[in-house]
Amino acid sequence: METRDISCGYSYDSCNSQSGSSSLAYSNDVIAGGSTLVEQSDNLNNSSNILKSLLNWPPVNLEFHNLTYEVPDVDKEKKRILHSVSGEFRPGELTAIMGPSGAGKTTLLNILASFGAKQSSGEVRTNENLRDVKTFRKMSRYIMQNDTIDPHFTVLESMMLSAGLKLGTTLPQQQRMQIINEILTMLRLQKAANTKGLRLSGGERKRLCIAMELVNNPPIIFLDEPTTGLDDISSSQCVALLRRIAHAGRTVICSIHTPPAKLFEMFDKVYIMAEGECIYQGSVPNIVPYLAHIGLTCPLTYNPADFSNSMVKAIENGKIYRWLPKRESDNLNSTRPNKSETTSGVSSFDEIEKFEMEIDKKLLRPQSTWWQQYRLLLMRMLTRMWRDKFYFKMKFSVKFIMSLLIGAMYTGVGNDATKALFNFGFAFTIIIAYLYMPMMPILLEFPSEIRLLKREYFNQWYRLSSYFVALVTSKLPSMLIMALMYITIVYLMSNQPLELYRFVMVYLVAILTGQISESLGLLLSSRLNLVNSMFMGPVTAVPLILLSTFGMGYGKGTYISPFMRFIMNCSYLRHSMEGIMEALYGYNRADTICPPTEIFCMFKSARFLRVILGFENLNYTFSIVCLGVFYIIFTALAFALIKHRLSTSGTTHPFIQKINKYLIKYFNFSTYK
């Protein structure tokens, strides 16, 4: 059992008598950090009033009864994480779900937030009604343990983007800026307003994540380990600000590992868990009386979260509400008869404050249109690419150097009859370049991007379709410009036919090949982590490359089985190769030049070369159509896999569950989620 070096233990009265002021005064760390929160109370109250004017949310009371959660296990059929836990979280209170590692606190938080987990049994209610998950997600916000922010944007720019996506045009620009400034003031971020996310401290990053979710004044906020990675001062500041946010009328629930005493006393309510069961729920000052009530003595220097077995029955796994924080309404209703009495003489329900107000459906409608979301997201992605100058310059330099290298290797082969087969190799380098150069950056970037997408999408910033279309189109301008540079250099240096339409045909094939390669990279990285996606990308490319040249050089009339022809057509690089060869040697191209030093040039005739290579029946239009179909298929599959990865509900089909269990056991597939 861990011993804490404290002077007043967990007794609220003893600590409060030493501080002689409000419940915030005992956090000396906050004062030591230069943050006099009491002096800021007027500003914080004004901020709360401004936020309340945004959306008139009613208070939301969250109750859950007999929640059980099971997951597939490698050795056993099911592993139970939660064991029929119950409880209630009220508005106006800062609640901490506490317990040691493996107690189930993050699982409970995820179930209540409907984030990636769904209870196996039990029910969750909001304001006395069974929770509708779709509706609940629109009015709640989930702040994850990892502070995922965009490092290329300042605090103010991040807040403006959040406001633009969440509020749309419902408020004029001046009022939106006023709201942003008030939130930054409330969370003490005004001095860092012009600081980029890359240079923010851990505490500032955490406060920025909270600030961005406060823009549309959500009534319920969930936080997973909000003090992780913060020092004592920053942790105290963070919890104190969460307390202020909760006291403005919101339901704020966070999971937290065993905290120090000063941090522990800042919570209005704690819900302590051990081994998937509730061992206490109630106010901090009531913990020691609760332990005394059940016959346990807690030394002042010990953490009550360390007690478990003997406490589960006493609290009836969360069904006892006697130890909750007292309110004025409790005194008014104290004369009501008990609805149910437990064996310990404690009422389970008569001390709960009920909230039966209905949620206005108008508040759940998106405040920004699809086009507004797409435009803002596209501008963010383009700005991010422009500000990452090192990556942009490196990308440009690599393509420029490669174009010069390829051009030097194939100088003059385009119109030289003796080097016709080398020109085939030149066409092959184009499809290889536009296989790897577009695909590899996606494999590297998107597994990191998915964390930002997960936070923003789950918190209802935008529709997934608007994000995906913005992601695809944001990469198109740089590809068009760099492909024009690359194709121009290699085309001219290799002395290809100086006919504009042939150049445009080669350029179009290169663009489509690059777009398909990007979609393939997105398809792979949408479901795999960074290491596996970087492995699977090049491995997947190998059969595509082999099939792109299979059968070439066999000559006219060579038999290739229908199955093999079908497999060949499954490689989009095959169609790219055929399209480039048709652009270079089709459409009645004139004979190439045979140097005077040569007596005979076999491949002087473009028609004869096509027959030898098996290209006599090529159709450029068919190749372009096939490339377009591949692009649509890969892009649609990538979107579907991203949507599935972001889905908060798992499949219940037995066959799919067996496949998932197999993948978890033999391929560590669970890490990809």
Order of alpha helices (4+ residues) and beta strands (2+ residues): alpha-alpha-alpha-beta-beta-beta-alpha-beta-beta-alpha-beta-alpha-alpha-alpha-beta-alpha-beta-alpha-beta-beta-alpha-alpha-alpha-alpha-alpha-alpha-alpha-alpha-alpha-alpha-alpha-alpha-alpha-alpha-alpha
